Structures are given as C-alpha cells and as structure tokens.
Amino acid sequence: MCPALNAPENGVILSTKSMFHYGDVVSFLCDFAFVMVGNPTILCTSNGVWNGSVPSCEYAHCDRLPDDPSQGLLFESESEEKYIPFFENVTVSCHEVGKPLRATVTSGFRQCVFDPHDGMPAHWLSGARPSCPRIDCGPPPETPGSTYGFYADTRYKASFFFGCEETFTLAGKTSLNDNVIRCQEDGTWDFGDLRCEGPVCEDPGHAPDGQQIAISYEQGAEVQFSCLRPGYEPYSSEPIKCDKNAECKVIKPIGLSTGVIPDSAINATSQRLNYEARNIRLNSATGWCGKTEPFTYVTVDLGRTFIITALLIKGVVTNDVVGRPTEIRFFYKVQEAE
C-alpha cells in the first residue's frame, strides 16, 4: 500500500480513495488561472511507493513579447518579472515619428489570457502581433496642369517631384523651399503653395438675374451658375470647365427647314386652309397662319433634347394674307405629361 497523498496548493486530487494499493493511478488538476508543474498522474508501484511526486500548481503567466527597435515598437508592464502574470495587461507604444499604432481599439495593449489555439500555448498575449506601420498619406490629389514624378508608395517619407505640363509655369514651393512633395508625419502631402499657372479662359459672364460661382479661370478650373430670380434655375446644373483642348461644338439647324423633322411632329391649335402647321418651315411657300383667336400656337416634337441658340422667323406675304410676327412666346417641355 502506498502512502496517503495531499492535494497540491491551488489544485485537487481526482480520486475519492483514502487508501491506495498497487496499480492505483491518481490524477491531479489545477484550479483556473493556475498551471501544473510536474506529472499530472502518478502510479502506486509494487514496492509500496509512488513512481513520482505530487505536482505543483503555479499562477499562470504569458511569455513577454520582444521590443522591436527597428520600428520603434515598445512593450511595457507593471511587472518587471520575466513573464506577464495571467490577466495582466501589456502597454504597446510606438516611438518613431510617422509610425503610429494602428487605429484600432486594442492596438495600445495586449492582455495575458487563457485562449488555447493550435500551435500556441494555453496562456498568451492575445491578438495579432502589434506593429508600427508608416502612416499612409494616400494617393496625392490632382493639381491642374501638373505632372508627378515616380513614387514607390504613399507612406511616410515617400516623395516625388512636382512638375508642370507644357504652357504651364511652376510657381510656389513646399515647406522645404523646393518642388519635392513629401508624405508628412501627420498623413498629408506637403504641397506648400506649389501650383502650375497656365492658360486662362475668358470670363464667361452670367445670365441676367443670375450669378457665376468661380475661384479662377485657369485651365482646369470650373465655373457654376445660379439664378437670383425666385422660381428660376439654370437650364443645366453642370459646371463649365476651362479646357486646354476644348472641342468646338457645331451649331446647326435642328431639321425644320431640311425636313428631318416630319410633318407628323408639327401641330397647331388652329390653322387656315393652305396655311397648315406643316408649312411653318422657313422655306415653305405660304407659312403657317392660325385662325383669329386670343392665343394660338404651334408645337414641334423635336424627338430629343436640344439647346436652342437662335430662332429664324419671317412673315407671311401671299395674295390673300399679309402678316408678320408681333409677339413670340417660347415654351418647352421634356416629358409629354409636363
């Protein structure tokens, strides 16, 4: 018979026996937050002695993470021991300019926890290994008329040369009095007041009862317009742009005179014999003439949206009618239901 056993401090014996005989095996278990040092089981041998000693239960701990001076990464804790006690935190900090901690909730600390994983100890400083990456300035913003030199990346200390296209002149400088754009420690590109001064468009003016919104008329600049008169708005909300190689749009007749617009697309509220609405075309022999009414008009379905820049109108002179326009009112709509 083997001698009686005492449970390890902060642990228990997994047996209900009070006497142990040859062949008996006894197992031990440590309380939560404690880890076993020694064998978890011992055997009662034939000569009446145990084949090992009772294991001990020590407070759990985690291995420290090494500092990384190459990126300014430092780990600090209240304990100066070789290990980090269970459930204690380690403070993580970055000490190099332009290399801050990642912007996450847990980036500034790691905690010693019980979290078994394959290939990992049961107790470890949880989470991905901290790092101090170079801050990212992102793609540099475009500048009208400028050209950018090569840059390997967009992170702290990355740089490129700032130049200007033909017909543009380089003006201004960075904070270091040159034309090298650098990614700064605050995550912004140092453009200073560098710019490319180039061709300037003429002032486009604005409509009566309207105003223009513009910063400059340089190439690449945009001008918007708004109406000051209540109930009115610009025919287009799109801005116009000062363009170096602008395309000239051809202004041409919309098709009334040429017959592109068919007779079926032309209607009138009233018409006289031989002066039907289809004769509204500029090159017709008679023209259109409505009956005597307070308000009579012609509608033309253009088939698609046009910007009308001018109207050519002539009077009617025939054997039985002599007339000329005395008042013109121009209305339009895009949808039939309007």
Rosetta blueprint (number, residue, H / E / L):
1 M L
2 C E
3 P L
4 A L
5 L L
6 N L
7 A L
8 P L
9 E L
10 N L
11 G E
12 V E
13 I E
14 L L
15 S L
16 T L
17 K L
18 S L
19 M L
20 F E
21 H L
22 Y L
23 G L
24 D L
25 V E
26 V E
27 S E
28 F E
29 L E
30 C E
31 D L
32 F L
33 A L
34 F E
35 V E
36 M E
37 V E
38 G L
39 N L
40 P L
41 T E
42 I E
43 L E
44 C E
45 T L
46 S L
47 N L
48 G L
49 V L
50 W E
51 N L
52 G L
53 S L
54 V L
55 P L
56 S E
57 C E
58 E E
59 Y E
60 A L
61 H E
62 C E
63 D E
64 R L
65 L L
66 P L
67 D L
68 D E
69 P H
70 S H
71 Q H
72 G L
73 L E
74 L E
75 F E
76 E E
77 S L
78 E L
79 S L
80 E L
81 E L
82 K L
83 Y E
84 I E
85 P E
86 F L
87 F L
88 E L
89 N E
90 V E
91 T E
92 V E
93 S E
94 C E
95 H L
96 E L
97 V L
98 G L
99 K L
100 P L
101 L L
102 R L
103 A L
104 T L
105 V L
106 T L
107 S L
108 G L
109 F E
110 R E
111 Q E
112 C E
113 V E
114 F E
115 D L
116 P L
117 H L
118 D L
119 G L
120 M L
121 P L
122 A L
123 H E
124 W E
125 L E
126 S L
127 G L
128 A L
129 R L
130 P L
131 S L
132 C L
133 P L
134 R L
135 I L
136 D E
137 C L
138 G L
139 P L
140 P L
141 P L
142 E L
143 T L
144 P L
145 G L
146 S E
147 T E
148 Y E
149 G L
150 F L
151 Y L
152 A L
153 D L
154 T L
155 R E
156 Y L
157 K L
158 A L
159 S E
160 F E
161 F E
162 F E
163 G E
164 C E
165 E L
166 E L
167 T L
168 F L
169 T E
170 L E
171 A E
172 G L
173 K L
174 T L
175 S L
176 L L
177 N L
178 D L
179 N L
180 V E
181 I E
182 R E
183 C E
184 Q L
185 E L
186 D L
187 G L
188 T L
189 W E
190 D L
191 F L
192 G L
193 D L
194 L L
195 R E
196 C E
197 E E
198 G L
199 P L
200 V E
201 C L
202 E L
203 D L
204 P L
205 G L
206 H L
207 A L
208 P L
209 D L
210 G E
211 Q E
212 Q E
213 I E
214 A L
215 I L
216 S L
217 Y L
218 E E
219 Q L
220 G L
221 A L
222 E E
223 V E
224 Q E
225 F E
226 S E
227 C E
228 L L
229 R L
230 P L
231 G L
232 Y L
233 E L
234 P L
235 Y L
236 S L
237 S L
238 E L
239 P L
240 I E
241 K E
242 C L
243 D L
244 K L
245 N L
246 A L
247 E L
248 C L
249 K L
250 V L
251 I L
252 K L
253 P L
254 I L
255 G L
256 L L
257 S L
258 T L
259 G L
260 V L
261 I L
262 P L
263 D H
264 S H
265 A H
266 I E
267 N E
268 A E
269 T L
270 S L
271 Q L
272 R E
273 L L
274 N L
275 Y E
276 E L
277 A H
278 R H
279 N H
280 I H
281 R L
282 L L
283 N L
284 S L
285 A L
286 T L
287 G L
288 W L
289 C L
290 G L
291 K L
292 T L
293 E L
294 P L
295 F L
296 T L
297 Y L
298 V E
299 T E
300 V E
301 D L
302 L L
303 G L
304 R L
305 T L
306 F L
307 I L
308 I L
309 T L
310 A L
311 L L
312 L L
313 I L
314 K L
315 G L
316 V E
317 V E
318 T L
319 N L
320 D L
321 V L
322 V E
323 G E
324 R L
325 P L
326 T L
327 E L
328 I L
329 R L
330 F L
331 F L
332 Y L
333 K L
334 V L
335 Q L
336 E L
337 A L
338 E L
